Amino acid sequence: TKNVKIEPLRHEDVEFLFELRSGARSKFMKSISPNINDQYAYFGEYLKRYINETEIYYLITDKITGVRAGVVRLTEIDNDVTFCWESLVTKIGTRAVVAIDAICLIYHAGFKILGRKNCSPFRVPKQNDRVIKLHEIMGLADRVGDKDDYWLYHVTEESYVSGIGRLSRMGFGNILQ
């Protein structure tokens, strides 16, 4: 988009990932080891999944400020019917448009590049008011149920296509070709 660039996470980004996953914004994510070497080991295991084309961690860069702003993971890319995403986390102080545009880019990748019709139900912690509000504002995801402490959301290609125009008119998710 005009605001955001996403590119596969590289080995030299592991410390940035570690900082994000250790910070205040990660409180709703699965906890990680406080040892950076464990994060490097995790990245080595992730590379196997990347090579096997099951998931991709993306580094999110704010194109306006030039700052590495966050990460997001595209998952289930080996599934012929659906895809999913998770682990979106941005640095404190990141412009709101960055998260919205990153999500739009993930949906674009899943629906338009991979050709999937559905984004699998993904979990949002019921206490994560910030992310719940983000999905409400974007208007692309439908809440389809709950499990334990999580709301389940689902996005169809149809809801993406019908909603991306509205977001684009508001200045979000303008996918550059």
Secondary structure, DSSP 8 states (H G I E B T S, - for coil): --SEEEEE--GGGHHHHHHHHHSGGGTTS----S-HHHHHHHHHHHHHHHHTTSEEEEEEEETTT--EEEEEEEE-TT-SSEEEEEEEEE-TT--HHHHHHHHHHHHHIIIIIS--SEEEEEEEETT-HHHHHHHHHH---EEEEEETTEEEEEEEHHHHHHHHHHHHHTT------
